Amino acid sequence: MESLGGSKLSWSETRNRARAVKTTLGPVVRTAAADEIRRQVAATVAAGARAVINEKEFAASQPGTPYLAPQVLLGVDHTMPVMQEEIFGPILPVISYDRLDDAVAHINAGPRPLALYWFGNSDSVRDDVLAREGARYVASNPSASAAGSASRTVMRKPQSRSCE
């Protein structure tokens, strides 16, 4: 059972309570996971990244609960905590590059990534990137489906590159 507001509640009670306060987000897997993600986001911001979303806009997102506001982090680099461990929550770290070739080279220089999320309008540029990068799975415009556009997920066969 998870603790919400200091009391022990079952999963269905937690869900019903969240619905009653018109929650616009669901819980992560458990409270400890949400607290760890909050810690990683705070440490990443302390290291120089900028959080775009004000967590206070999501009333249910409170420390000590499994509810976690989504977050977009700008100015992230690979030395920051959110880039050192997998995060199973609604966090999008953004790393900016001046040239697409630099981004692809950076992806391919490190361990093979689990996923790549493509946000763009050009199918030909997307296909060029997918031919050159090593992610196992790719989501193309994953948030666009909410706006009525098609979202495409490409499942890839394992490649010979190490995934350590």
C-alpha positions as CSV (number, residue, x, y, z in Angstrom):
1,M,0.0,0.0,0.0
2,E,1.1,3.5,-0.7
3,S,0.9,6.4,1.7
4,L,-1.0,9.4,0.5
5,G,-1.3,12.4,2.8
6,G,0.1,10.4,5.7
7,S,-2.4,7.6,5.7
8,K,-2.0,4.1,4.3
9,L,-4.3,3.6,1.3
10,S,-4.8,0.7,-1.1
11,W,-4.1,1.1,-4.8
12,S,-7.9,1.5,-5.6
13,E,-8.3,4.0,-2.7
14,T,-5.3,5.9,-4.0
15,R,-6.7,5.9,-7.5
16,N,-10.2,7.0,-6.3
17,R,-8.8,9.8,-4.2
18,A,-6.7,11.0,-7.1
19,R,-9.8,11.1,-9.3
20,A,-11.7,13.0,-6.7
21,V,-9.2,15.8,-6.7
22,K,-9.2,15.8,-10.6
23,T,-5.6,14.5,-10.9
24,T,-4.2,15.0,-14.4
25,L,-1.4,12.6,-13.8
26,G,-1.0,9.1,-12.6
27,P,1.3,7.6,-10.0
28,V,4.7,6.2,-10.8
29,V,5.3,2.6,-9.7
30,R,5.8,3.5,-5.9
31,T,6.4,6.4,-3.6
32,A,10.1,5.6,-3.2
33,A,10.5,5.7,-7.0
34,A,8.8,9.1,-7.2
35,D,11.0,10.4,-4.4
36,E,14.2,9.1,-6.2
37,I,13.1,10.9,-9.4
38,R,12.5,14.1,-7.5
39,R,16.0,13.8,-6.0
40,Q,17.6,13.2,-9.4
41,V,15.7,16.2,-10.9
42,A,16.7,18.5,-8.0
43,A,20.4,17.4,-8.2
44,T,20.3,18.0,-12.0
45,V,18.9,21.5,-11.5
46,A,21.5,22.1,-8.8
47,A,24.2,21.1,-11.4
48,G,23.0,23.8,-13.8
49,A,20.0,22.4,-15.7
50,R,16.7,24.5,-15.8
51,A,13.4,22.9,-14.9
52,V,10.6,24.2,-17.2
53,I,7.5,23.0,-15.5
54,N,6.4,24.3,-12.1
55,E,5.5,21.2,-10.0
56,K,3.1,23.3,-7.9
57,E,0.8,23.3,-10.9
58,F,0.1,19.6,-10.2
59,A,-1.6,19.5,-6.8
60,A,-1.3,15.8,-6.4
61,S,2.5,15.9,-7.0
62,Q,3.7,16.0,-3.4
63,P,6.8,14.5,-1.7
64,G,5.9,11.3,0.0
65,T,3.4,10.3,-2.6
66,P,3.7,8.3,-5.9
67,Y,2.4,11.2,-7.9
68,L,5.0,13.1,-9.9
69,A,4.5,16.1,-12.1
70,P,6.0,15.9,-15.6
71,Q,9.3,17.8,-16.1
72,V,11.3,19.1,-19.0
73,L,14.9,19.8,-18.2
74,L,16.9,22.2,-20.4
75,G,20.7,22.7,-20.4
76,V,21.3,19.1,-19.5
77,D,24.6,17.3,-20.1
78,H,25.7,13.7,-19.7
79,T,27.4,14.3,-16.4
80,M,24.1,15.2,-14.7
81,P,22.2,12.7,-12.5
82,V,19.2,12.3,-14.8
83,M,21.6,11.2,-17.5
84,Q,23.5,8.7,-15.4
85,E,20.6,6.4,-14.5
86,E,17.4,5.2,-16.2
87,I,14.4,7.2,-15.0
88,F,11.1,5.5,-15.1
89,G,9.0,8.6,-14.8
90,P,7.7,11.7,-16.7
91,I,11.0,13.4,-17.1
92,L,12.4,14.7,-20.4
93,P,16.0,15.8,-20.3
94,V,16.9,17.9,-23.4
95,I,20.4,18.1,-24.7
96,S,20.9,20.7,-27.5
97,Y,23.2,20.5,-30.4
98,D,24.0,23.1,-33.1
99,R,24.3,20.4,-35.8
100,L,22.4,17.2,-36.2
101,D,25.6,15.3,-37.2
102,D,27.0,16.3,-33.7
103,A,24.0,14.8,-32.0
104,V,24.2,11.5,-33.9
105,A,28.0,11.3,-33.3
106,H,27.4,11.9,-29.6
107,I,24.7,9.1,-29.4
108,N,27.0,6.7,-31.2
109,A,30.1,7.5,-29.2
110,G,28.6,6.1,-25.9
111,P,26.9,3.0,-24.8
112,R,24.0,2.0,-27.1
113,P,20.9,3.9,-25.9
114,L,17.7,2.1,-25.0
115,A,15.5,4.6,-26.9
116,L,15.5,7.6,-29.1
117,Y,12.6,10.0,-29.2
118,W,12.4,11.9,-32.5
119,F,10.5,15.2,-32.6
120,G,10.5,16.7,-36.1
121,N,8.6,17.4,-39.3
122,S,10.9,15.9,-41.9
123,D,10.6,12.2,-42.6
124,S,13.7,12.2,-44.7
125,V,15.9,13.8,-41.9
126,R,14.3,11.4,-39.4
127,D,15.1,8.4,-41.6
128,D,18.7,9.6,-42.1
129,V,19.1,9.8,-38.3
130,L,17.6,6.4,-37.7
131,A,20.0,4.9,-40.3
132,R,23.0,6.3,-38.4
133,E,22.2,6.0,-34.7
134,G,22.2,2.9,-32.5
135,A,19.1,3.1,-30.3
136,R,17.1,-0.1,-29.9
137,Y,13.7,1.6,-30.0
138,V,12.6,4.8,-31.6
139,A,9.4,6.8,-31.0
140,S,8.7,9.3,-33.8
141,N,6.8,12.4,-32.6
142,P,5.5,10.6,-29.5
143,S,3.5,13.5,-28.2
144,A,2.0,14.4,-31.5
145,S,-0.7,11.7,-31.2
146,A,-2.4,13.7,-28.5
147,A,-2.8,16.6,-31.1
148,G,-4.3,14.3,-33.7
149,S,-1.1,13.5,-35.6
150,A,0.2,10.0,-36.1
151,S,2.8,8.7,-33.8
152,R,5.1,6.0,-35.1
153,T,7.2,3.7,-33.0
154,V,9.9,1.7,-34.7
155,M,11.0,-1.5,-33.0
156,R,14.6,-2.4,-34.0
157,K,16.5,-5.6,-34.1
158,P,19.4,-5.8,-31.7
159,Q,22.6,-4.7,-33.4
160,S,26.1,-5.8,-32.8
161,R,27.0,-2.7,-30.7
162,S,27.4,-3.3,-27.0
163,C,24.6,-2.2,-24.7
164,E,26.6,-2.0,-21.5
